[in-house]
Amino acid sequence: MDLKHPEACLTHGLMRAARTLARGFEAEAASLGVSAPQFPVLARLSGMGAMSVGQIAVAVDADRTTISRNLAVMAQKGWIAEVATEDRRERVWDLTDAGRETLALAMPIWQAWQSRLVDRIGADAAVDLSKTLRTLAPT
């Protein structure tokens, strides 16, 4: 493979794989209505507690605009609610009971999806891929 040829573009390959995997997870979680970008937000809020839009964006490595759009949808679904703070200019969000229930239902779906991906490429390759992705996008 000629890595200098446009057909070997790593950026395009990663973007294509990410879209394919996101669609796969969303198909699995369709009954819950959880999108691929919403799942990590639910998981982070569950693990870290109430957070501002900026904190959520940093935690899931997404831009604030995308996070704001997803939070609005998640609030409409009743999964999250705005939490009152001393600084009324800051919007802070936390999981509702419905959000915790949705995450509890989504977690086994995600775990099964993750297991199928690991089975597909092998455990060693999955560990290597995880390391490579962290190298490309360090926290």
C-alpha positions in Angstrom: 0.0 0.0 0.0 1.3 3.4 -1.0 0.7 5.7 2.0 1.4 8.7 -0.2 -1.6 8.0 -2.4 -4.9 9.7 -1.6 -6.7 6.4 -1.5 -4.6 5.6 1.7 -5.6 8.8 3.4 -5.7 8.0 7.1 -8.0 10.9 8.0 -10.6 9.8 5.5 -10.3 6.2 6.6 -10.8 7.0 10.3 -13.7 9.3 9.5 -15.3 6.6 7.4 -14.8 4.0 10.0 -16.2 6.3 12.7 -19.3 7.0 10.7 -19.8 3.2 10.0 -19.3 2.3 13.7 -21.6 5.1 14.9 -24.4 3.9 12.5 -23.9 0.4 13.7 -24.3 1.4 17.4 -27.3 3.6 16.6 -28.9 0.7 14.8 -28.4 -1.5 17.9 -29.7 1.2 20.2 -32.6 2.3 17.9 -35.3 1.1 20.3 -33.9 3.5 22.9 -33.4 6.4 20.5 -29.8 6.9 21.8 -27.4 8.3 19.2 -23.6 7.6 19.2 -22.8 11.2 20.4 -25.4 11.0 23.2 -24.2 7.8 24.7 -20.9 9.1 26.0 -22.6 12.2 27.4 -25.0 10.0 29.4 -22.1 7.9 30.6 -20.0 10.9 31.6 -22.9 12.6 33.4 -23.5 9.3 35.2 -19.9 9.0 36.3 -19.0 12.6 37.0 -22.3 14.2 38.0 -23.7 17.6 37.0 -21.5 19.4 34.5 -21.6 22.6 32.4 -21.8 22.6 28.6 -18.1 23.4 28.5 -17.2 20.6 30.9 -19.2 18.1 28.9 -17.6 19.3 25.7 -14.1 18.7 27.1 -15.1 15.4 28.7 -16.3 13.9 25.4 -14.0 16.0 23.1 -16.7 17.6 21.1 -17.4 21.3 20.3 -19.8 23.2 22.4 -22.2 23.8 19.6 -22.6 20.1 18.9 -22.9 19.4 22.6 -25.6 22.1 23.0 -27.7 20.6 20.2 -27.4 17.1 21.7 -28.2 18.4 25.2 -31.4 20.1 23.8 -32.5 16.8 22.3 -31.6 14.9 25.4 -33.6 17.4 27.6 -36.6 17.0 25.3 -36.4 13.3 25.8 -36.3 13.8 29.6 -32.9 12.2 30.0 -31.2 15.3 31.4 -32.4 18.5 33.2 -30.8 21.8 33.9 -29.5 22.3 37.4 -29.8 25.6 39.2 -26.5 27.2 40.1 -25.4 30.4 41.9 -24.2 31.7 38.5 -27.3 31.9 36.4 -25.3 32.5 33.3 -23.8 29.0 33.5 -25.9 26.1 32.2 -25.3 23.0 34.2 -26.9 19.6 33.3 -27.4 16.4 35.2 -29.1 13.1 34.5 -32.7 12.6 35.4 -34.1 9.3 36.6 -35.2 8.7 33.0 -31.7 9.4 31.8 -30.2 6.9 34.3 -32.8 4.3 33.2 -31.9 5.0 29.5 -28.2 4.6 30.3 -28.9 1.4 32.2 -30.7 0.0 29.1 -28.1 1.3 26.7 -25.0 0.0 28.5 -25.6 -3.7 27.7 -26.3 -2.7 24.1 -23.0 -0.8 24.0 -21.2 -3.7 25.7 -22.5 -6.2 23.2 -21.6 -3.9 20.3 -18.1 -3.4 21.8 -17.7 -7.1 22.2 -18.7 -7.8 18.5 -16.2 -5.2 17.4 -13.4 -6.8 19.5 -14.4 -10.2 18.2 -14.3 -8.9 14.6 -10.7 -7.5 14.8 -9.3 -9.6 17.6 -8.5 -8.6 21.2 -4.8 -7.8 20.4 -5.8 -5.6 17.5 -8.4 -3.9 19.6 -5.9 -3.0 22.3 -3.5 -1.8 19.6 -6.2 0.3 17.9 -7.2 1.8 21.2 -3.5 2.8 21.9 -3.2 4.2 18.4 -6.4 6.3 18.7 -5.1 7.7 22.0 -1.8 8.6 20.3 -3.7 10.3 17.5 -6.1 12.1 19.9 -4.4 12.5 23.3 -6.5 13.6 26.2 
